Amino acid sequence: MPEATPSADPRLILPLDLPTRQDAEQLIARLDGAITFYKIGLQLLASEGMALARDLKGQGHSLFLDWKLHDIGATVEKATAAVVASGACDFLTVHAEPQVLKAAVRGRDGDKIAKILGVTVMTSLTEDDLKAMGYGLGVQALVDRRIRQCIDAGADGVIASPHEAAMARAIGGEGFLVVTPGVRPGWSGQDDQARAAAPAEALKAGASHLVCGRPITAAPDPRAAALKVIAEMAGV
């Protein structure tokens, strides 16, 4: 395992939302062991994200491939199988729609190392956004439905905002993964997150893991900022 500081918390996931592998590696070096769980999204995937994921996994880090797969079932199934075969994934996101969820679960073919997480409602979306998109359900009702669809499909958990973490925990029960983006400490800005909460609040609500990006990555000292977030998580 990578050498970590005594304060490192494996529940904290840091997004490597950077354009190149070099940028990501420079940030990881500045963090100096304060983070052991990293998220690779679409921006880095478009360059060297998969190669970086393999190397970080080989160094003992945990990897969250936040690719939000959303396509016909056959395509999602094959893509999931390829990701699982890489051995470089602990969490993989797909959109929480029944056909997509079931295809992803089929694609991992019984492999339980790579956890399938359904994206419920993006944390940047509001009630008005859902209405504009044509949904007849509000945020809470839609998240509720998608949590249950994740469970029915055999997925391992959900991506849900801190505002819906308690609902996800109540429906999913113990052991169900509730990964919450939109985590914003009180000393940082909310950025583009419409449904955000502080680290301790999200954990108390039922989150199993927190995704916290810009408060750490945009800080003058990312390591100090990461440790500050970890301190807020301590004891929860």
C-alpha positions, 0 to 999 in steps of 0.5 A, spaced: 500 500 500 502 507 498 505 510 504 500 514 508 499 519 513 496 517 520 490 522 518 489 519 511 482 517 511 480 511 505 473 514 505 475 520 502 476 520 494 479 525 490 478 527 483 483 527 478 480 532 474 486 534 470 487 534 463 494 530 463 497 524 466 503 529 468 498 534 471 495 528 475 502 525 478 504 532 480 498 533 484 499 526 487 506 528 489 504 534 492 499 530 496 504 526 499 500 520 502 494 524 504 490 521 499 489 514 498 483 513 493 483 517 487 477 518 482 479 518 474 473 522 470 472 523 463 477 529 462 483 524 464 480 518 460 481 522 454 488 522 455 492 517 459 487 515 464 486 508 463 494 507 463 494 512 470 489 508 473 493 501 472 499 504 475 496 507 481 492 501 482 499 497 482 502 502 487 496 500 492 491 506 491 484 505 490 481 507 484 474 510 482 473 510 474 467 515 474 465 514 467 458 514 467 456 509 462 450 510 458 448 506 452 445 500 449 445 494 454 450 490 450 455 496 449 455 497 457 456 490 458 462 489 454 465 496 456 464 494 464 467 487 462 473 491 459 474 495 465 473 489 470 478 485 466 483 491 467 484 490 474 484 497 475 478 499 478 474 499 485 468 503 483 465 504 476 459 508 475 453 507 470 447 511 469 442 508 474 437 506 469 434 499 469 437 496 462 444 500 464 445 497 471 443 490 469 448 490 463 453 493 467 452 487 473 452 482 467 459 485 464 462 484 471 461 477 470 460 475 478 467 479 479 465 483 486 472 487 486 469 492 481 463 495 485 458 498 480 455 504 482 448 507 479 448 515 478 442 517 481 441 525 479 447 529 478 449 534 484 449 540 479 441 539 477 435 542 481 428 541 481 427 546 475 433 543 471 429 536 472 422 539 470 426 542 464 429 536 462 421 533 462 421 529 468 415 528 472 418 527 478 422 531 483 429 530 485 427 526 492 422 522 488 427 520 482 433 519 487 428 514 491 426 510 484 433 510 482 436 507 489 431 501 488 432 500 481 440 499 483 438 494 488 434 490 484 439 490 478 444 487 483 449 494 483 453 495 489 451 502 491 449 509 488 452 516 487 447 521 490 448 528 493 449 529 501 442 531 501 439 524 499 445 520 503 440 518 508 435 516 504 440 511 500 442 509 507 435 507 509 433 504 503 440 500 501 441 498 509 448 497 512 453 495 506 450 499 501 455 504 498 453 511 498 458 515 495 457 523 495 460 528 491 458 535 492 462 535 499 464 542 500 467 544 507 464 551 510 471 554 508 470 553 501 466 555 495 460 551 493 462 552 486 457 548 481 454 544 486 447 545 487 446 540 493 452 540 497 454 539 504 460 539 509 464 533 510 461 531 517 454 532 515 454 527 509 457 522 513 452 523 519 447 522 513 449 516 511 455 517 506 460 511 506 465 515 501 466 522 500 468 525 493 471 532 494 475 536 489 476 543 488 476 545 495 483 541 495 485 541 488 485 548 487 488 550 494 494 553 495 497 547 499 493 541 496 496 537 502 494 541 507 487 542 505 486 535 504 488 534 511 483 539 513 477 535 510 480 529 513 480 532 520 472 534 519 471 527 518 474 524 524 470 521 529 464 520 524 
